[in-house]
Amino acid sequence: MSDARQPGSWYAASAPELPDQAALVGSERADVCILGAGYTGLSAAIELAEAGYKVVVLEAERIGWGASGRNGGQVIFGFSCDQSKIAALIGQHDARRMFDWSLEGVQLIHERRNRYAIDCDWRDGHAHVPIKPRQVAELQAFQRDLAENYGYDLPWWNREQLRAQLASDRYLGALFDPRSGHLHPLKFARGLARAALSLGVRIYENSKVVSLVRGSQAVFKTAQGQVQCDFGVLAGNAYVRGIAPELDRRIMPVGTYIGASQVLGAERAQALIGNDMAVADVNWALDYFRLSSDHRLLFGGRASYSTLPPPNLRGALLRRMTRVFPQLADVQLEYVWGGYVDISLNRAPHWGRLGSNVYFAQGFSGHGVAATGLAGRVISEAIRGQSERLDAFAKIPHRPFPGGRMLRTPLLVAAMGWFKLRDALW
Ligand SMILES: Cc1cc2nc3c(=O)[nH]c(=O)nc-3n(C[C@H](O)[C@H](O)[C@H](O)COP(=O)(O)OP(=O)(O)OC[C@H]3O[C@@H](n4cnc5c(N)ncnc54)[C@H](O)[C@@H]3O)c2cc1C
């Protein structure tokens, strides 16, 4: 799936460059070959290289070119679907273990920032914010579930408490998490890549995997070369197609878009979000926003379930931004970009194994900045012979999207239209 939008992002304009990595030419051997140099692939590469494995990463474009270099940067505990959904699918015991592991995913970001000196503009604090009374009730039920069943206590802010930090009248309160936060996604991706390279991982850019031959020795083939390996990892997210059809059928690429405002200046930026937290509403097609380190507002939203970029994207994002912050009516968006998230039908993570030696993680469903690090670690454990955690995730059932290849997208557009309508009406 070709997508030239990342180069236009504020992230690409503000992250220190990483030296180009050569394309794969000729044959190589590795203990592990990983498809995709996003957070998942790089996390697995770091864990395995730390354990002494010889690792090759094949990236179709550039390091961090996919969702990992374009996302909203919001680092949040848990997974995209509610814990109650996971508990209904695999039981409360495993749901609790997975929740704890998701916290490890957040912690892993800090571990790696510290161990590998990754400067990625980390800021503490995240708020989920309701727009409608129905959503207040839903978020408060979520708060109770987290406290009672997961030992995770979060404060509820009423409207006035939220208003003291966030200069918007749109929201009715907030579920605030001081341990979640936000970071610069591309700085983080490139920092992980630097760490992997320093551990001896070979990363080949412009090396799209065109086929995978499965077997006791898996072979990843590119246009000009191939890698033979004992273990393979598929970490191509929404961007990979045709390498493992049984995985393709279980995720749907959905476009989501972000605009970076002009520089607002420290004072005006701080007046918008006093405590510098990240914010996400809880609509199906959500708005999410935060400040950048150079005092811009980074405002995300406007999902496209048809995989086509929405018409007049800049105007659509501006309208959404001024609905939240009418005081920014004079402000322009200097950068606008988008990317695909890999939605699974139930929005739960889809991680597991194909045959005996090819591993995968997908289905982050727009909630992957922290969970991808965990996925890489859990896959590396399985490769090293400890598959308990991967087996727990692999128990989550995942059905293919209905409609077959031609009808999947129209059906999803129709289904999502219903959820958006529900948010608009109630
Ligand atoms: C606009 C946007 C906003 C988001 N906001 C947030 C957020 O605020 N918080 C949050 O938690 N999550 C967010 N997400 C989701 C999060 O970014 C992803 O879940 C996460 O980055 C996925 O990482 P990954 O490594 O699995 O995949 P990616 O980062 O997409 O990496 C996959 C890589 O595989 C490569 N690839 C694909 N096919 C091949 C092939 N055949 N051969 C070789 N390489 C291949 C791609 O080029 C790509 O670089 C957002 C996503 C987007 C797009």
The ligand as a Tripos MOL2 file, in Angstrom:
@<TRIPOS>MOLECULE
LIG
   53    58     1     0     0
SMALL
NO_CHARGES

@<TRIPOS>ATOM
      1 C1         -2.5850    8.5990   12.4220 C.3       1 LIG1
      2 C2         -2.4590    7.5620   13.5100 C.ar      1 LIG1
      3 C3         -2.6520    7.9410   14.8280 C.ar      1 LIG1
      4 C4         -2.4960    6.9980   15.8500 C.ar      1 LIG1
      5 N1         -2.5430    7.4430   17.1400 N.ar      1 LIG1
      6 C5         -2.2590    6.5800   18.1410 C.ar      1 LIG1
      7 C6         -2.1790    7.0590   19.4720 C.ar      1 LIG1
      8 O1         -2.2630    8.2530   19.7320 O.2       1 LIG1
      9 N2         -1.9580    6.1420   20.4560 N.ar      1 LIG1
     10 C7         -1.8010    4.8060   20.1970 C.ar      1 LIG1
     11 O2         -1.6080    4.0300   21.1320 O.2       1 LIG1
     12 N3         -1.8270    4.3400   18.9310 N.ar      1 LIG1
     13 C8         -2.0360    5.1850   17.8900 C.ar      1 LIG1
     14 N4         -2.0140    4.7400   16.6160 N.ar      1 LIG1
     15 C9         -1.7130    3.3080   16.3790 C.3       1 LIG1
     16 C10        -0.2140    3.0100   16.4900 C.3       1 LIG1
     17 O3          0.5150    3.9920   15.8150 O.3       1 LIG1
     18 C11         0.0770    1.6330   15.8900 C.3       1 LIG1
     19 O4         -0.6950    0.6630   16.5750 O.3       1 LIG1
     20 C12         1.5260    1.2200   15.9620 C.3       1 LIG1
     21 O5          2.4000    2.2330   15.5260 O.3       1 LIG1
     22 C13         1.7410   -0.0250   15.0990 C.3       1 LIG1
     23 O6          3.1100   -0.3280   15.0650 O.3       1 LIG1
     24 P1          3.6080   -1.5060   14.1600 P.3       1 LIG1
     25 O7          5.0720   -1.6020   14.3180 O.co2     1 LIG1
     26 O8          2.8280   -2.7380   14.4560 O.co2     1 LIG1
     27 O9          3.2210   -1.0980   12.6710 O.3       1 LIG1
     28 P2          3.7900    0.0740   11.7370 P.3       1 LIG1
     29 O10         4.3830    1.1640   12.4950 O.co2     1 LIG1
     30 O11         2.6930    0.4150   10.7730 O.co2     1 LIG1
     31 O12         4.9610   -0.6370   10.9810 O.3       1 LIG1
     32 C14         4.7670   -1.6140    9.9880 C.3       1 LIG1
     33 C15         5.9230   -1.4980    9.0160 C.3       1 LIG1
     34 O13         5.8950   -2.6470    8.1530 O.3       1 LIG1
     35 C16         6.3190   -2.2390    6.8880 C.3       1 LIG1
     36 N5          5.8590   -3.2170    5.9060 N.ar      1 LIG1
     37 C17         4.5830   -3.4850    5.5230 C.ar      1 LIG1
     38 N6          4.5610   -4.4440    4.5840 N.ar      1 LIG1
     39 C18         5.8530   -4.7870    4.3790 C.ar      1 LIG1
     40 C19         6.4750   -5.7390    3.5130 C.ar      1 LIG1
     41 N7          5.7730   -6.4970    2.6610 N.pl3     1 LIG1
     42 N8          7.8240   -5.8520    3.5700 N.ar      1 LIG1
     43 C20         8.5710   -5.1060    4.4260 C.ar      1 LIG1
     44 N9          8.0200   -4.1720    5.2470 N.ar      1 LIG1
     45 C21         6.6720   -4.0250    5.2200 C.ar      1 LIG1
     46 C22         5.6760   -0.8650    6.7240 C.3       1 LIG1
     47 O14         6.3370   -0.0990    5.7230 O.3       1 LIG1
     48 C23         5.8100   -0.2710    8.1100 C.3       1 LIG1
     49 O15         6.9550    0.5240    8.2560 O.3       1 LIG1
     50 C24        -2.1980    5.6330   15.5530 C.ar      1 LIG1
     51 C25        -2.0290    5.2500   14.2240 C.ar      1 LIG1
     52 C26        -2.1470    6.2000   13.2060 C.ar      1 LIG1
     53 C27        -1.9300    5.7700   11.7810 C.3       1 LIG1
@<TRIPOS>BOND
     1     1     2 1
     2     2     3 ar
     3     2    52 ar
     4     3     4 ar
     5     4     5 ar
     6     4    50 ar
     7     5     6 ar
     8     6     7 ar
     9     6    13 1
    10     7     8 2
    11     7     9 ar
    12     9    10 ar
    13    10    11 2
    14    10    12 ar
    15    12    13 ar
    16    13    14 ar
    17    14    15 1
    18    14    50 ar
    19    15    16 1
    20    16    17 1
    21    16    18 1
    22    18    19 1
    23    18    20 1
    24    20    21 1
    25    20    22 1
    26    22    23 1
    27    23    24 1
    28    24    25 2
    29    24    26 1
    30    24    27 1
    31    27    28 1
    32    28    29 2
    33    28    30 1
    34    28    31 1
    35    31    32 1
    36    32    33 1
    37    33    34 1
    38    33    48 1
    39    34    35 1
    40    35    36 1
    41    35    46 1
    42    36    37 ar
    43    36    45 ar
    44    37    38 ar
    45    38    39 ar
    46    39    40 ar
    47    39    45 ar
    48    40    41 1
    49    40    42 ar
    50    42    43 ar
    51    43    44 ar
    52    44    45 ar
    53    46    47 1
    54    46    48 1
    55    48    49 1
    56    50    51 ar
    57    51    52 ar
    58    52    53 1
@<TRIPOS>SUBSTRUCTURE
     1 LIG1         1 GROUP 0 **** ****
